[in-house]
């Protein structure tokens, strides 16, 4: 399996101005892609759920490779409030982008998937061949099903039209620059903000969603970006490739670690009327190690320190 000479390509990175996208663009440049050959479509100019906007974006950008990061996504609360929008937006974006990539005979389409595509009770650690062995956890199923439908589309398009592609499935990401909006953020930024604000106010307790018994695996944003770039360079076919840290932590233990790193000494209470989400998440990353030569490098505590430091600076 050869490695692509990225310097000879024009790469469109959807979502390239976002949390993960900014780091992917930087790592593409580090891999040899000139900055002026990276195109980042902005939401105010291109609504990628509309085919007319996707066609216009392709006309302007003239990419040879698309790395599709853009998504409408949020935590459990946002998924429960907007299941219809999350299904439509993620399905429509991928559908139009992939079809137009086929029509224009792109060199490669890189699809960033989601751990939400896995069935609710997938055996731990999650192996890629388990993705189709059941229905996703209900609170984020519309988002997860939309995303994994695009895996099938890419596989079908490679068989029928010869469109080369790559699919990566990152676990929950975190790091500096994440979305800390309480209405839509994922677990680590939501907890960092909650704990930091409680510590600043001198609160004697915080209340967290669920029981704290669910477990998650977290991947630092720079490690995820490195895996996406490796797949862009090395893969031609869309077999899903997990990107994770290989380490699982209970949400209860995660909250205690964030509290310790934040200097919060109050009590941690749990609202068990709120959902836990999927009971466990931990990925088998053997395929990424074998096919991409990729391994995560940032331990959780180090990554959390860097995330907390960033939030402190940006929220002052």
N, C-alpha and C positions, 0 to 999 in steps of 0.2 A: 504494500500500500504506500504510494508515494505521497509526498507533501506538496501542497499547492504553492506556487510562487506568488504570494499575495501581492507583491509590488506591481504586478501586471494587471491588477483588477480594479474595478470601481465597486465599492461595497456600500449598499444602503443598509443602515442599521435602524430599523423601526424601534421606537422607544429609546433611541440613542441619547436623548437628553435626560433620561431618567436615572434612577438610583443605580441599577445594574448597567444600563446602556452607556453611561459616561465612562465607566471602567472598561467595558468591552471595547469602546472606541480607542481608548488609550492603549490597551493591550494589542489591538490590531496595528496601531502605529508602531509599537515596540517590535512587532513581528515583521515590520518592513513596509507597511502600507502608508504611503504619503498622506498627510492630513487632508490635502485637497482632493483625495480620491475616496473620502468617506462622506456620504450624504446622510444627514439626519432629518427626516421629515418631521415638521412640528405640527402638533395637533390643531393649532389655530389656522394652519394653511391646508392641511389634508385630513379629512375625516376618512380613515382607512376602512370604516365599515361600509362606505359607499364606493361602488365599483368605478364610478366616474372619477373620483378623487384618486383612487389607486392607479388608474390609467394615466392620469395627469402627472402623478408622482413619478411613475416609470418613465414617462416622456421627458421630464425635466432631469431626473437623476441619471438616466441611462446606465443603471447598474449591471454588472455581470454576476454579482453575488448579492443575495439578500440574507441578512441575519435578522430574523423576526422575533424581537423581544417584546414589542408593544402588547399590552394586555389591559383589560379592565378587571381589576382584582381587588380584594380586600380581605380582612379577617372574617371570623365567624359571623359577626354582626352584620357586616356589609353583604356577605353572601346570603344571609337569611332575608335581608331587605330587598335585594336586587337579583333574584335568581334568573328572571327572564332577561334582564339587560345583560347580565354576565354571560349567559349562554349566547344570545344573539351577537353581541359585540365581538366576542372572541371567535365565534364560528365565522362570522361575516368577514372579519379582517383576514383570517387565514385563508378562507375560500377564495377571496378576490386576489390576494397577493400570490397564492400558489398558481391559480389559473393563468394569471398574467405572466408569471415567471415562465410557465410552459409555452405560452404563445410567443414570448420573446426569446425563447431558447437560452435562458440563463445558464451559466456554468454550474451554479449550485444554489440551493435554497436551504437555509439553516433554521430549523424550528426549535425554539426553546419551549419545552413542555412544562409540566407541573407535577409535583408529587401527589397533588389532589386527583390525578388520573387513576391512582391505585385503588383497588377494592378496599372497602372499609376494614375487613378482617384479613388483610394480606399477612402471611407468615413473615415474621421478622428474622433476619433482615430481608427487605423487599428485593426480589430479583426481577429483572426486566421482563422475563417470561410470565410473571404473575399479573401483568397489567390487565389482561383480559379475563381474569378468573373471577370476576364478580363486579358488583356495582359500587361506585365510590361512596364515601361517607356522605350522608344525606345533605348536610348543611352546605357542602361545596360541590355537590355532584353536577349541577348544570355547568359550572365552570370547568370541572375536571373532564366531563364527557365531551364538551366542545373542543377542548385542547387535544384529547386523544383521538377524536375524529380526524384531526389534521394529520396525525401519524399515519392513519389508514390512507388518507388522500395522497400523501407523499409516497407511500409504498405503491399504491395503484399507479400513480403518475410515473414512477420509475419503471414499473413493469410495462406500461403501455406506451409512454412517450420518451423514456430514457432520461428523465429529469433527475440529475444527481442531487442528493440531499443528505442532511444530517439531522438527527433528533437527539437533544439532550434533555434530561429530566432532573432538574435541580431540586434538592430538598429546600426547606425553609431558609431563605437568605436573611442576612442582617449585616449591618456595618454603618460607617459614617455616611450621611446623605440619605438614609432611609426615610420612609414616610412615617412621621410621628403624629399624624392627625388621629385623634382618639376615635373618630367615626369610621376610619377605613384602614388603620394600621394593623400590621401583623403582630404576633405575640411579643417579640423582643422589643421593638420600638414602643409598643403600647405599655409594656411593663417598665421600661426604662423611664418613660415620661411620668407614669403614675408614681413610681418610687422617688424619682428626683423631685417632683413637685410636692410630694408628701414630706420629704426631708427638708425642703426649703421652708415649708409652712410650720414645721415642727409637729406634724400630726402624730398621734400615738398609735395609729393603725392604718392599714390599707385593706381594701376588699378586692379580691381577684375572682375572675369568672371560673366556674366549674369546681371540681374537687381537688385539683392539683395532681391527680393520679395519672393523667394522660402523659405520655412521653413524646418528645420530639427530638429531631436531629437538626442541627443548624450549621450552615455553611457560610463562611465569611465571603463578602461580595467579591473581593479580589480573586479568591480561589475559584469561585463560580465563573468569573469572566475568563480566567485562564483556561478553564475546561471548555468553554464555548469557542474560544479562539482555536484551541487544539482540534476540536471537532470540525471547525471551518476549514482548517488546513488539511486534515487527514482523512475525513470520511467522505464516501461517495454514496452510501446507501443508508436508509433511514431506520436502521434498527435502533430502538431507544437505548440511550446510555445514561445510567444514573450518575449524578454528581452529588456527592455528600461527604460528610466528614468521617463517617464510619463510627460515630459515637452518639449514643442515645442518652437523654437526660429527662427525668421527670420534671414536669412544669413546676411542681412544688420546690424541687431543688434549684431550678433555674431562678425562681423568684428570690429564694434565699441568697443565691450567689449575687444577683443584681443588687439586692439590699445591702449586702456586705460591701460590694465595690462602690456603692453610692453613699455609704455611711448612714443608712437608715436603720434605726434600732427599734422601731415600733413593731407592733404585733401584725402578723399576716393572717387575715381571715378569708374564708372561701365561701362564695355564694353558689351552693350546689344546685340552685334552681336554674342556673345558666349552663349551657352545654359545654362539654369537654372537647367536642370534635372527635376526630379519629382517635381510637384508644392508644395506638402506638405508631411511631414512624421512625424507621431506621433503614437506610439503604445499603445494599451490597454494591460496592464500587469496583468490584473485580474487573468488569468489562471496560470501565474507563481507564483503569491501570493498564490493561492489556492492549486495548485498541488505540488509546490516546497517549499512553505514557504519562498519565496525569495522576497527581496525588495532591490532596489538600495540605496546606502548610501552616495555617494560622489556628492555634488552639483556641478553644471557646473562651477561656478566661482572658486571654490577651485580646481577642477580638471584641469582647464585651467592654474591656477597659477603653479601647480605642473608640467604640461607639458611644459610651457614656461621656468621654471627654469631648467628643464632637458635639453631642447634644448640649452639654453645659455651655460650650462656647457659643453655639448658634442660638441658644434660647436666652442668653443674657440681654 
